[in-house]
Each structure stands twice: as C-alpha cells, then as structure tokens.
Amino acid sequence: MEYSELYVKRIRKLCRDRGIAINKLANMSDVKQSTLDNIVRGLTKNPRVKTLHKIALAFNMTLAEFLDFEELNEYSFEDDVDE
C-alpha cells in the first residue's frame, strides 16, 4: 500500500465509523470539497499538514491522534519508491 493511501483509508474509516459523508466532512473541517475529493480519490498524494490538521479537528481529534494508527505506525519507507 502506498503511503498516501494510508490517509485515505484513515479518513474513510473514521467517516464510516462516525456516519459522516465526505461532503459533510468538508463542511465540518472547512476544507474545500474539491480538495477533500482529490485526497480521497488519491489525486493529491501529499496533503498539507494544515489540511490534515483541519480534518483531524473535524473528527474531534488532535493531529497526533489522527496520525496515530497501526498501518501508518508500521509503514516502512524502505519499501517506498520515490517518484
């Protein structure tokens, strides 16, 4: 799994667990719908920290809590191929 896919998986899981649609998350986080769509569809591979922070706050989490999940913690950059 690509590094960028981990954020997408995390956002989708949190939305699913909390019953929040992606468009509602955009409103809650004050992130543009198009920006969030690009992240979720994998078009934006490296979202800004500020954007991830806004998304985290919408989930009532700190950025650290948002980024603290097993797949990300266990990710190996040695397997990552820079483009």
PDB file of N, CA, C and O in Angstrom:
ATOM      1  N   MET A   1       0.848  -1.190   0.000  1.00  0.00           N
ATOM      2  CA  MET A   1       0.000   0.000   0.000  1.00  0.00           C
ATOM      3  C   MET A   1       0.887   1.243   0.000  1.00  0.00           C
ATOM      4  O   MET A   1       1.867   1.314   0.742  1.00  0.00           O
ATOM      5  N   GLU A   2       0.540   2.214  -0.830  1.00  0.00           N
ATOM      6  CA  GLU A   2       1.283   3.466  -0.884  1.00  0.00           C
ATOM      7  C   GLU A   2       1.028   4.287   0.363  1.00  0.00           C
ATOM      8  O   GLU A   2      -0.035   4.194   0.977  1.00  0.00           O
ATOM      9  N   TYR A   3       2.013   5.090   0.729  1.00  0.00           N
ATOM     10  CA  TYR A   3       1.916   5.953   1.899  1.00  0.00           C
ATOM     11  C   TYR A   3       0.666   6.827   1.842  1.00  0.00           C
ATOM     12  O   TYR A   3      -0.066   6.939   2.825  1.00  0.00           O
ATOM     13  N   SER A   4       0.427   7.446   0.683  1.00  0.00           N
ATOM     14  CA  SER A   4      -0.717   8.353   0.550  1.00  0.00           C
ATOM     15  C   SER A   4      -2.056   7.631   0.733  1.00  0.00           C
ATOM     16  O   SER A   4      -3.039   8.242   1.155  1.00  0.00           O
ATOM     17  N   GLU A   5      -2.094   6.356   0.423  1.00  0.00           N
ATOM     18  CA  GLU A   5      -3.329   5.587   0.571  1.00  0.00           C
ATOM     19  C   GLU A   5      -3.698   5.400   2.040  1.00  0.00           C
ATOM     20  O   GLU A   5      -4.862   5.169   2.367  1.00  0.00           O
ATOM     21  N   LEU A   6      -2.712   5.498   2.920  1.00  0.00           N
ATOM     22  CA  LEU A   6      -2.985   5.324   4.345  1.00  0.00           C
ATOM     23  C   LEU A   6      -3.880   6.431   4.884  1.00  0.00           C
ATOM     24  O   LEU A   6      -4.774   6.172   5.690  1.00  0.00           O
ATOM     25  N   TYR A   7      -3.641   7.678   4.439  1.00  0.00           N
ATOM     26  CA  TYR A   7      -4.506   8.785   4.871  1.00  0.00           C
ATOM     27  C   TYR A   7      -5.934   8.560   4.392  1.00  0.00           C
ATOM     28  O   TYR A   7      -6.896   8.765   5.132  1.00  0.00           O
ATOM     29  N   VAL A   8      -6.049   8.137   3.147  1.00  0.00           N
ATOM     30  CA  VAL A   8      -7.374   7.904   2.555  1.00  0.00           C
ATOM     31  C   VAL A   8      -8.123   6.836   3.345  1.00  0.00           C
ATOM     32  O   VAL A   8      -9.297   6.997   3.678  1.00  0.00           O
ATOM     33  N   LYS A   9      -7.425   5.751   3.636  1.00  0.00           N
ATOM     34  CA  LYS A   9      -8.034   4.668   4.398  1.00  0.00           C
ATOM     35  C   LYS A   9      -8.487   5.169   5.773  1.00  0.00           C
ATOM     36  O   LYS A   9      -9.574   4.829   6.241  1.00  0.00           O
ATOM     37  N   ARG A  10      -7.650   5.969   6.403  1.00  0.00           N
ATOM     38  CA  ARG A  10      -7.965   6.516   7.730  1.00  0.00           C
ATOM     39  C   ARG A  10      -9.188   7.424   7.662  1.00  0.00           C
ATOM     40  O   ARG A  10     -10.091   7.307   8.490  1.00  0.00           O
ATOM     41  N   ILE A  11      -9.228   8.319   6.694  1.00  0.00           N
ATOM     42  CA  ILE A  11     -10.363   9.240   6.555  1.00  0.00           C
ATOM     43  C   ILE A  11     -11.647   8.457   6.292  1.00  0.00           C
ATOM     44  O   ILE A  11     -12.671   8.714   6.924  1.00  0.00           O
ATOM     45  N   ARG A  12     -11.596   7.507   5.367  1.00  0.00           N
ATOM     46  CA  ARG A  12     -12.786   6.716   5.035  1.00  0.00           C
ATOM     47  C   ARG A  12     -13.294   5.922   6.243  1.00  0.00           C
ATOM     48  O   ARG A  12     -14.500   5.849   6.478  1.00  0.00           O
ATOM     49  N   LYS A  13     -12.369   5.329   7.005  1.00  0.00           N
ATOM     50  CA  LYS A  13     -12.765   4.538   8.167  1.00  0.00           C
ATOM     51  C   LYS A  13     -13.405   5.426   9.232  1.00  0.00           C
ATOM     52  O   LYS A  13     -14.441   5.069   9.793  1.00  0.00           O
ATOM     53  N   LEU A  14     -12.801   6.576   9.515  1.00  0.00           N
ATOM     54  CA  LEU A  14     -13.364   7.482  10.513  1.00  0.00           C
ATOM     55  C   LEU A  14     -14.735   7.990  10.068  1.00  0.00           C
ATOM     56  O   LEU A  14     -15.647   8.108  10.887  1.00  0.00           O
ATOM     57  N   CYS A  15     -14.885   8.289   8.788  1.00  0.00           N
ATOM     58  CA  CYS A  15     -16.197   8.719   8.271  1.00  0.00           C
ATOM     59  C   CYS A  15     -17.227   7.608   8.437  1.00  0.00           C
ATOM     60  O   CYS A  15     -18.345   7.845   8.895  1.00  0.00           O
ATOM     61  N   ARG A  16     -16.837   6.393   8.060  1.00  0.00           N
ATOM     62  CA  ARG A  16     -17.741   5.251   8.162  1.00  0.00           C
ATOM     63  C   ARG A  16     -18.133   4.993   9.618  1.00  0.00           C
ATOM     64  O   ARG A  16     -19.309   4.804   9.927  1.00  0.00           O
ATOM     65  N   ASP A  17     -17.141   4.987  10.506  1.00  0.00           N
ATOM     66  CA  ASP A  17     -17.400   4.727  11.925  1.00  0.00           C
ATOM     67  C   ASP A  17     -18.313   5.775  12.552  1.00  0.00           C
ATOM     68  O   ASP A  17     -19.074   5.472  13.471  1.00  0.00           O
ATOM     69  N   ARG A  18     -18.236   6.993  12.059  1.00  0.00           N
ATOM     70  CA  ARG A  18     -18.991   8.098  12.648  1.00  0.00           C
ATOM     71  C   ARG A  18     -20.214   8.505  11.834  1.00  0.00           C
ATOM     72  O   ARG A  18     -20.934   9.434  12.199  1.00  0.00           O
ATOM     73  N   GLY A  19     -20.440   7.802  10.730  1.00  0.00           N
ATOM     74  CA  GLY A  19     -21.607   8.100   9.897  1.00  0.00           C
ATOM     75  C   GLY A  19     -21.544   9.466   9.243  1.00  0.00           C
ATOM     76  O   GLY A  19     -22.554  10.160   9.126  1.00  0.00           O
ATOM     77  N   ILE A  20     -20.354   9.842   8.819  1.00  0.00           N
ATOM     78  CA  ILE A  20     -20.152  11.154   8.198  1.00  0.00           C
ATOM     79  C   ILE A  20     -19.830  10.957   6.718  1.00  0.00           C
ATOM     80  O   ILE A  20     -18.924  10.199   6.372  1.00  0.00           O
ATOM     81  N   ALA A  21     -20.565  11.632   5.854  1.00  0.00           N
ATOM     82  CA  ALA A  21     -20.265  11.603   4.422  1.00  0.00           C
ATOM     83  C   ALA A  21     -19.075  12.527   4.146  1.00  0.00           C
ATOM     84  O   ALA A  21     -18.813  13.468   4.896  1.00  0.00           O
ATOM     85  N   ILE A  22     -18.365  12.237   3.059  1.00  0.00           N
ATOM     86  CA  ILE A  22     -17.193  13.046   2.697  1.00  0.00           C
ATOM     87  C   ILE A  22     -17.580  14.519   2.514  1.00  0.00           C
ATOM     88  O   ILE A  22     -16.838  15.406   2.936  1.00  0.00           O
ATOM     89  N   ASN A  23     -18.728  14.786   1.892  1.00  0.00           N
ATOM     90  CA  ASN A  23     -19.130  16.188   1.697  1.00  0.00           C
ATOM     91  C   ASN A  23     -19.438  16.867   3.030  1.00  0.00           C
ATOM     92  O   ASN A  23     -19.192  18.063   3.188  1.00  0.00           O
ATOM     93  N   LYS A  24     -19.973  16.115   3.985  1.00  0.00           N
ATOM     94  CA  LYS A  24     -20.216  16.678   5.318  1.00  0.00           C
ATOM     95  C   LYS A  24     -18.885  16.954   6.018  1.00  0.00           C
ATOM     96  O   LYS A  24     -18.735  17.965   6.704  1.00  0.00           O
ATOM     97  N   LEU A  25     -17.928  16.055   5.840  1.00  0.00           N
ATOM     98  CA  LEU A  25     -16.598  16.256   6.422  1.00  0.00           C
ATOM     99  C   LEU A  25     -15.967  17.530   5.875  1.00  0.00           C
ATOM    100  O   LEU A  25     -15.312  18.265   6.613  1.00  0.00           O
ATOM    101  N   ALA A  26     -16.158  17.790   4.604  1.00  0.00           N
ATOM    102  CA  ALA A  26     -15.619  19.015   4.004  1.00  0.00           C
ATOM    103  C   ALA A  26     -16.179  20.248   4.724  1.00  0.00           C
ATOM    104  O   ALA A  26     -15.435  21.177   5.038  1.00  0.00           O
ATOM    105  N   ASN A  27     -17.473  20.253   4.978  1.00  0.00           N
ATOM    106  CA  ASN A  27     -18.100  21.373   5.698  1.00  0.00           C
ATOM    107  C   ASN A  27     -17.596  21.460   7.136  1.00  0.00           C
ATOM    108  O   ASN A  27     -17.283  22.544   7.627  1.00  0.00           O
ATOM    109  N   MET A  28     -17.519  20.311   7.804  1.00  0.00           N
ATOM    110  CA  MET A  28     -17.096  20.276   9.202  1.00  0.00           C
ATOM    111  C   MET A  28     -15.647  20.725   9.378  1.00  0.00           C
ATOM    112  O   MET A  28     -15.298  21.349  10.380  1.00  0.00           O
ATOM    113  N   SER A  29     -14.809  20.402   8.392  1.00  0.00           N
ATOM    114  CA  SER A  29     -13.373  20.673   8.508  1.00  0.00           C
ATOM    115  C   SER A  29     -12.962  22.005   7.895  1.00  0.00           C
ATOM    116  O   SER A  29     -11.833  22.457   8.086  1.00  0.00           O
ATOM    117  N   ASP A  30     -13.877  22.635   7.157  1.00  0.00           N
ATOM    118  CA  ASP A  30     -13.567  23.867   6.427  1.00  0.00           C
ATOM    119  C   ASP A  30     -12.460  23.620   5.397  1.00  0.00           C
ATOM    120  O   ASP A  30     -11.646  24.497   5.108  1.00  0.00           O
ATOM    121  N   VAL A  31     -12.455  22.391   4.849  1.00  0.00           N
ATOM    122  CA  VAL A  31     -11.567  22.046   3.739  1.00  0.00           C
ATOM    123  C   VAL A  31     -12.445  22.037   2.491  1.00  0.00           C
ATOM    124  O   VAL A  31     -13.544  21.482   2.510  1.00  0.00           O
ATOM    125  N   LYS A  32     -11.973  22.642   1.417  1.00  0.00           N
ATOM    126  CA  LYS A  32     -12.758  22.679   0.182  1.00  0.00           C
ATOM    127  C   LYS A  32     -13.160  21.271  -0.236  1.00  0.00           C
ATOM    128  O   LYS A  32     -12.378  20.327  -0.125  1.00  0.00           O
ATOM    129  N   GLN A  33     -14.388  21.149  -0.715  1.00  0.00           N
ATOM    130  CA  GLN A  33     -14.894  19.859  -1.197  1.00  0.00           C
ATOM    131  C   GLN A  33     -13.956  19.268  -2.245  1.00  0.00           C
ATOM    132  O   GLN A  33     -13.668  18.072  -2.218  1.00  0.00           O
ATOM    133  N   SER A  34     -13.482  20.099  -3.165  1.00  0.00           N
ATOM    134  CA  SER A  34     -12.608  19.611  -4.234  1.00  0.00           C
ATOM    135  C   SER A  34     -11.276  19.103  -3.672  1.00  0.00           C
ATOM    136  O   SER A  34     -10.734  18.108  -4.153  1.00  0.00           O
ATOM    137  N   THR A  35     -10.760  19.784  -2.665  1.00  0.00           N
ATOM    138  CA  THR A  35      -9.506  19.360  -2.033  1.00  0.00           C
ATOM    139  C   THR A  35      -9.679  18.009  -1.371  1.00  0.00           C
ATOM    140  O   THR A  35      -8.857  17.110  -1.547  1.00  0.00           O
ATOM    141  N   LEU A  36     -10.752  17.870  -0.608  1.00  0.00           N
ATOM    142  CA  LEU A  36     -11.011  16.612   0.086  1.00  0.00           C
ATOM    143  C   LEU A  36     -11.268  15.480  -0.914  1.00  0.00           C
ATOM    144  O   LEU A  36     -10.790  14.361  -0.728  1.00  0.00           O
ATOM    145  N   ASP A  37     -12.013  15.774  -1.957  1.00  0.00           N
ATOM    146  CA  ASP A  37     -12.258  14.772  -3.009  1.00  0.00           C
ATOM    147  C   ASP A  37     -10.946  14.306  -3.637  1.00  0.00           C
ATOM    148  O   ASP A  37     -10.750  13.113  -3.868  1.00  0.00           O
ATOM    149  N   ASN A  38     -10.049  15.256  -3.910  1.00  0.00           N
ATOM    150  CA  ASN A  38      -8.756  14.912  -4.512  1.00  0.00           C
ATOM    151  C   ASN A  38      -7.914  14.034  -3.586  1.00  0.00           C
ATOM    152  O   ASN A  38      -7.203  13.143  -4.051  1.00  0.00           O
ATOM    153  N   ILE A  39      -7.992  14.281  -2.292  1.00  0.00           N
ATOM    154  CA  ILE A  39      -7.272  13.448  -1.327  1.00  0.00           C
ATOM    155  C   ILE A  39      -7.868  12.048  -1.305  1.00  0.00           C
ATOM    156  O   ILE A  39      -7.150  11.054  -1.412  1.00  0.00           O
ATOM    157  N   VAL A  40      -9.181  11.981  -1.165  1.00  0.00           N
ATOM    158  CA  VAL A  40      -9.867  10.688  -1.039  1.00  0.00           C
ATOM    159  C   VAL A  40      -9.762   9.861  -2.320  1.00  0.00           C
ATOM    160  O   VAL A  40      -9.703   8.633  -2.259  1.00  0.00           O
ATOM    161  N   ARG A  41      -9.738  10.519  -3.470  1.00  0.00           N
ATOM    162  CA  ARG A  41      -9.617   9.787  -4.738  1.00  0.00           C
ATOM    163  C   ARG A  41      -8.170   9.469  -5.104  1.00  0.00           C
ATOM    164  O   ARG A  41      -7.900   8.816  -6.111  1.00  0.00           O
ATOM    165  N   GLY A  42      -7.242   9.945  -4.264  1.00  0.00           N
ATOM    166  CA  GLY A  42      -5.836   9.630  -4.492  1.00  0.00           C
ATOM    167  C   GLY A  42      -5.139  10.535  -5.488  1.00  0.00           C
ATOM    168  O   GLY A  42      -4.015  10.248  -5.901  1.00  0.00           O
ATOM    169  N   LEU A  43      -5.784  11.622  -5.881  1.00  0.00           N
ATOM    170  CA  LEU A  43      -5.163  12.555  -6.821  1.00  0.00           C
ATOM    171  C   LEU A  43      -4.141  13.438  -6.113  1.00  0.00           C
ATOM    172  O   LEU A  43      -3.120  13.810  -6.691  1.00  0.00           O
ATOM    173  N   THR A  44      -4.430  13.768  -4.850  1.00  0.00           N
ATOM    174  CA  THR A  44      -3.475  14.507  -4.018  1.00  0.00           C
ATOM    175  C   THR A  44      -2.744  13.480  -3.179  1.00  0.00           C
ATOM    176  O   THR A  44      -3.321  12.870  -2.279  1.00  0.00           O
ATOM    177  N   LYS A  45      -1.459  13.294  -3.482  1.00  0.00           N
ATOM    178  CA  LYS A  45      -0.670  12.250  -2.817  1.00  0.00           C
ATOM    179  C   LYS A  45      -0.071  12.725  -1.500  1.00  0.00           C
ATOM    180  O   LYS A  45       0.205  11.916  -0.614  1.00  0.00           O
ATOM    181  N   ASN A  46       0.131  14.028  -1.371  1.00  0.00           N
ATOM    182  CA  ASN A  46       0.820  14.537  -0.196  1.00  0.00           C
ATOM    183  C   ASN A  46       0.097  15.778   0.337  1.00  0.00           C
ATOM    184  O   ASN A  46       0.557  16.900   0.125  1.00  0.00           O
ATOM    185  N   PRO A  47      -1.030  15.583   1.026  1.00  0.00           N
ATOM    186  CA  PRO A  47      -1.785  16.740   1.515  1.00  0.00           C
ATOM    187  C   PRO A  47      -0.979  17.541   2.535  1.00  0.00           C
ATOM    188  O   PRO A  47      -0.119  16.999   3.229  1.00  0.00           O
ATOM    189  N   ARG A  48      -1.265  18.812   2.614  1.00  0.00           N
ATOM    190  CA  ARG A  48      -0.574  19.685   3.564  1.00  0.00           C
ATOM    191  C   ARG A  48      -0.931  19.287   4.997  1.00  0.00           C
ATOM    192  O   ARG A  48      -2.016  18.771   5.267  1.00  0.00           O
ATOM    193  N   VAL A  49      -0.017  19.533   5.877  1.00  0.00           N
ATOM    194  CA  VAL A  49      -0.252  19.258   7.294  1.00  0.00           C
ATOM    195  C   VAL A  49      -1.444  20.082   7.785  1.00  0.00           C
ATOM    196  O   VAL A  49      -2.253  19.603   8.580  1.00  0.00           O
ATOM    197  N   LYS A  50      -1.544  21.311   7.311  1.00  0.00           N
ATOM    198  CA  LYS A  50      -2.660  22.178   7.713  1.00  0.00           C
ATOM    199  C   LYS A  50      -4.001  21.538   7.325  1.00  0.00           C
ATOM    200  O   LYS A  50      -4.962  21.596   8.092  1.00  0.00           O
ATOM    201  N   THR A  51      -4.061  20.939   6.156  1.00  0.00           N
ATOM    202  CA  THR A  51      -5.284  20.278   5.692  1.00  0.00           C
ATOM    203  C   THR A  51      -5.596  19.072   6.565  1.00  0.00           C
ATOM    204  O   THR A  51      -6.738  18.885   6.985  1.00  0.00           O
ATOM    205  N   LEU A  52      -4.585  18.253   6.840  1.00  0.00           N
ATOM    206  CA  LEU A  52      -4.795  17.086   7.700  1.00  0.00           C
ATOM    207  C   LEU A  52      -5.198  17.508   9.105  1.00  0.00           C
ATOM    208  O   LEU A  52      -6.002  16.836   9.751  1.00  0.00           O
ATOM    209  N   HIS A  53      -4.644  18.619   9.582  1.00  0.00           N
ATOM    210  CA  HIS A  53      -4.990  19.136  10.905  1.00  0.00           C
ATOM    211  C   HIS A  53      -6.463  19.534  10.950  1.00  0.00           C
ATOM    212  O   HIS A  53      -7.162  19.219  11.914  1.00  0.00           O
ATOM    213  N   LYS A  54      -6.936  20.222   9.919  1.00  0.00           N
ATOM    214  CA  LYS A  54      -8.349  20.614   9.856  1.00  0.00           C
ATOM    215  C   LYS A  54      -9.258  19.388   9.843  1.00  0.00           C
ATOM    216  O   LYS A  54     -10.301  19.374  10.497  1.00  0.00           O
ATOM    217  N   ILE A  55      -8.860  18.362   9.097  1.00  0.00           N
ATOM    218  CA  ILE A  55      -9.644  17.122   9.038  1.00  0.00           C
ATOM    219  C   ILE A  55      -9.667  16.461  10.409  1.00  0.00           C
ATOM    220  O   ILE A  55     -10.714  15.997  10.862  1.00  0.00           O
ATOM    221  N   ALA A  56      -8.521  16.419  11.065  1.00  0.00           N
ATOM    222  CA  ALA A  56      -8.436  15.828  12.403  1.00  0.00           C
ATOM    223  C   ALA A  56      -9.367  16.554  13.372  1.00  0.00           C
ATOM    224  O   ALA A  56     -10.094  15.917  14.135  1.00  0.00           O
ATOM    225  N   LEU A  57      -9.343  17.874  13.342  1.00  0.00           N
ATOM    226  CA  LEU A  57     -10.203  18.654  14.240  1.00  0.00           C
ATOM    227  C   LEU A  57     -11.678  18.373  13.979  1.00  0.00           C
ATOM    228  O   LEU A  57     -12.479  18.351  14.914  1.00  0.00           O
ATOM    229  N   ALA A  58     -12.039  18.160  12.723  1.00  0.00           N
ATOM    230  CA  ALA A  58     -13.428  17.840  12.391  1.00  0.00           C
ATOM    231  C   ALA A  58     -13.854  16.518  13.027  1.00  0.00           C
ATOM    232  O   ALA A  58     -15.026  16.328  13.356  1.00  0.00           O
ATOM    233  N   PHE A  59     -12.899  15.609  13.197  1.00  0.00           N
ATOM    234  CA  PHE A  59     -13.165  14.333  13.868  1.00  0.00           C
ATOM    235  C   PHE A  59     -12.995  14.452  15.383  1.00  0.00           C
ATOM    236  O   PHE A  59     -13.036  13.452  16.099  1.00  0.00           O
ATOM    237  N   ASN A  60     -12.802  15.693  15.870  1.00  0.00           N
ATOM    238  CA  ASN A  60     -12.595  15.954  17.294  1.00  0.00           C
ATOM    239  C   ASN A  60     -11.344  15.244  17.811  1.00  0.00           C
ATOM    240  O   ASN A  60     -11.326  14.687  18.908  1.00  0.00           O
ATOM    241  N   MET A  61     -10.299  15.283  16.981  1.00  0.00           N
ATOM    242  CA  MET A  61      -9.030  14.650  17.309  1.00  0.00           C
ATOM    243  C   MET A  61      -7.918  15.676  17.147  1.00  0.00           C
ATOM    244  O   MET A  61      -8.059  16.655  16.414  1.00  0.00           O
ATOM    245  N   THR A  62      -6.809  15.436  17.845  1.00  0.00           N
ATOM    246  CA  THR A  62      -5.609  16.215  17.551  1.00  0.00           C
ATOM    247  C   THR A  62      -4.987  15.623  16.287  1.00  0.00           C
ATOM    248  O   THR A  62      -5.331  14.514  15.877  1.00  0.00           O
ATOM    249  N   LEU A  63      -4.089  16.357  15.687  1.00  0.00           N
ATOM    250  CA  LEU A  63      -3.390  15.829  14.513  1.00  0.00           C
ATOM    251  C   LEU A  63      -2.614  14.575  14.896  1.00  0.00           C
ATOM    252  O   LEU A  63      -2.560  13.614  14.128  1.00  0.00           O
ATOM    253  N   ALA A  64      -2.016  14.585  16.083  1.00  0.00           N
ATOM    254  CA  ALA A  64      -1.271  13.408  16.552  1.00  0.00           C
ATOM    255  C   ALA A  64      -2.180  12.193  16.670  1.00  0.00           C
ATOM    256  O   ALA A  64      -1.791  11.092  16.278  1.00  0.00           O
ATOM    257  N   GLU A  65      -3.384  12.373  17.202  1.00  0.00           N
ATOM    258  CA  GLU A  65      -4.324  11.257  17.314  1.00  0.00           C
ATOM    259  C   GLU A  65      -4.747  10.755  15.940  1.00  0.00           C
ATOM    260  O   GLU A  65      -4.860   9.551  15.714  1.00  0.00           O
ATOM    261  N   PHE A  66      -4.977  11.692  15.027  1.00  0.00           N
ATOM    262  CA  PHE A  66      -5.386  11.327  13.675  1.00  0.00           C
ATOM    263  C   PHE A  66      -4.312  10.481  12.985  1.00  0.00           C
ATOM    264  O   PHE A  66      -4.625   9.536  12.261  1.00  0.00           O
ATOM    265  N   LEU A  67      -3.055  10.830  13.214  1.00  0.00           N
ATOM    266  CA  LEU A  67      -1.945  10.140  12.557  1.00  0.00           C
ATOM    267  C   LEU A  67      -1.472   8.903  13.313  1.00  0.00           C
ATOM    268  O   LEU A  67      -0.597   8.179  12.837  1.00  0.00           O
ATOM    269  N   ASP A  68      -2.042   8.660  14.479  1.00  0.00           N
ATOM    270  CA  ASP A  68      -1.621   7.522  15.297  1.00  0.00           C
ATOM    271  C   ASP A  68      -2.531   6.328  15.032  1.00  0.00           C
ATOM    272  O   ASP A  68      -3.513   6.110  15.742  1.00  0.00           O
ATOM    273  N   PHE A  69      -2.189   5.559  14.001  1.00  0.00           N
ATOM    274  CA  PHE A  69      -2.928   4.329  13.709  1.00  0.00           C
ATOM    275  C   PHE A  69      -1.954   3.294  13.170  1.00  0.00           C
ATOM    276  O   PHE A  69      -0.910   3.622  12.606  1.00  0.00           O
ATOM    277  N   GLU A  70      -2.324   2.050  13.357  1.00  0.00           N
ATOM    278  CA  GLU A  70      -1.402   0.936  13.148  1.00  0.00           C
ATOM    279  C   GLU A  70      -0.706   0.934  11.791  1.00  0.00           C
ATOM    280  O   GLU A  70       0.516   0.808  11.720  1.00  0.00           O
ATOM    281  N   GLU A  71      -1.480   1.071  10.713  1.00  0.00           N
ATOM    282  CA  GLU A  71      -0.878   0.980   9.375  1.00  0.00           C
ATOM    283  C   GLU A  71       0.192   2.048   9.154  1.00  0.00           C
ATOM    284  O   GLU A  71       1.230   1.779   8.549  1.00  0.00           O
ATOM    285  N   LEU A  72      -0.068   3.267   9.649  1.00  0.00           N
ATOM    286  CA  LEU A  72       0.904   4.341   9.477  1.00  0.00           C
ATOM    287  C   LEU A  72       2.114   4.119  10.380  1.00  0.00           C
ATOM    288  O   LEU A  72       3.253   4.344   9.970  1.00  0.00           O
ATOM    289  N   ASN A  73       1.862   3.679  11.603  1.00  0.00           N
ATOM    290  CA  ASN A  73       2.958   3.446  12.543  1.00  0.00           C
ATOM    291  C   ASN A  73       3.881   2.332  12.070  1.00  0.00           C
ATOM    292  O   ASN A  73       5.073   2.341  12.377  1.00  0.00           O
ATOM    293  N   GLU A  74       3.343   1.380  11.331  1.00  0.00           N
ATOM    294  CA  GLU A  74       4.133   0.240  10.874  1.00  0.00           C
ATOM    295  C   GLU A  74       4.665   0.405   9.452  1.00  0.00           C
ATOM    296  O   GLU A  74       5.310  -0.498   8.919  1.00  0.00           O
ATOM    297  N   TYR A  75       4.397   1.553   8.844  1.00  0.00           N
ATOM    298  CA  TYR A  75       4.820   1.777   7.462  1.00  0.00           C
ATOM    299  C   TYR A  75       6.342   1.796   7.367  1.00  0.00           C
ATOM    300  O   TYR A  75       7.015   2.404   8.199  1.00  0.00           O
ATOM    301  N   SER A  76       6.869   1.140   6.372  1.00  0.00           N
ATOM    302  CA  SER A  76       8.309   1.100   6.143  1.00  0.00           C
ATOM    303  C   SER A  76       8.662   1.928   4.916  1.00  0.00           C
ATOM    304  O   SER A  76       8.236   1.616   3.804  1.00  0.00           O
ATOM    305  N   PHE A  77       9.435   2.974   5.119  1.00  0.00           N
ATOM    306  CA  PHE A  77       9.842   3.823   3.998  1.00  0.00           C
ATOM    307  C   PHE A  77      10.853   3.130   3.099  1.00  0.00           C
ATOM    308  O   PHE A  77      11.075   3.559   1.967  1.00  0.00           O
ATOM    309  N   GLU A  78      11.456   2.077   3.587  1.00  0.00           N
ATOM    310  CA  GLU A  78      12.405   1.322   2.774  1.00  0.00           C
ATOM    311  C   GLU A  78      11.716   0.667   1.593  1.00  0.00           C
ATOM    312  O   GLU A  78      12.332   0.430   0.554  1.00  0.00           O
ATOM    313  N   ASP A  79      10.416   0.372   1.760  1.00  0.00           N
ATOM    314  CA  ASP A  79       9.647  -0.241   0.669  1.00  0.00           C
ATOM    315  C   ASP A  79       9.091   0.803  -0.295  1.00  0.00           C
ATOM    316  O   ASP A  79       8.584   0.468  -1.366  1.00  0.00           O
ATOM    317  N   ASP A  80       9.192   2.062   0.096  1.00  0.00           N
ATOM    318  CA  ASP A  80       8.618   3.168  -0.665  1.00  0.00           C
ATOM    319  C   ASP A  80       9.552   3.528  -1.827  1.00  0.00           C
ATOM    320  O   ASP A  80      10.764   3.655  -1.650  1.00  0.00           O
ATOM    321  N   VAL A  81       8.971   3.686  -2.999  1.00  0.00           N
ATOM    322  CA  VAL A  81       9.741   4.073  -4.172  1.00  0.00           C
ATOM    323  C   VAL A  81       9.415   5.539  -4.482  1.00  0.00           C
ATOM    324  O   VAL A  81       8.270   5.876  -4.783  1.00  0.00           O
ATOM    325  N   ASP A  82      10.418   6.393  -4.407  1.00  0.00           N
ATOM    326  CA  ASP A  82      10.205   7.798  -4.727  1.00  0.00           C
ATOM    327  C   ASP A  82       9.954   7.948  -6.219  1.00  0.00           C
ATOM    328  O   ASP A  82      10.606   7.313  -7.047  1.00  0.00           O
ATOM    329  N   GLU A  83       8.995   8.802  -6.538  1.00  0.00           N
ATOM    330  CA  GLU A  83       8.651   9.014  -7.946  1.00  0.00           C
ATOM    331  C   GLU A  83       9.492  10.099  -8.547  1.00  0.00           C
ATOM    332  O   GLU A  83       9.341  10.415  -9.727  1.00  0.00           O
TER     333      GLU A  83
END
